[in-house]
Amino acid sequence: MKIVYDESCLEFSVPRHPESPERIMRSYEFLKEKYHFIKPEPCSDEDIFRVHDKSLLNKIKSGDFSDPDTPNYPNILKHAKLAAG
């Protein structure tokens, strides 16, 4: 089994959310001896346009958005592109 993982996941932290850098690191440490980890490739902006319109991407890039499903945190676009890639 292969598990997709990138160390940059440790940068992503949302207050009061169960996913945290500590939880990700503990999971990685537990699983690294049993499974093969591969690094994700970020998706392109063109791939994002297949599911989101350009105006949303422009708002995310500028930091001028508010959405309950997409928190406005530093590097959120980087993390989203890795997750989608």
Buried (B, 14 or more C-beta within 10 A) or exposed (E): EEEEBBEBBEEBEEEEEEEBEEEBEEBBEEBEEEEEEEEBEBBEEEEBEEEBEEEBBEBBEEEEBEEEEBBEBEEBBBBBBBBBB
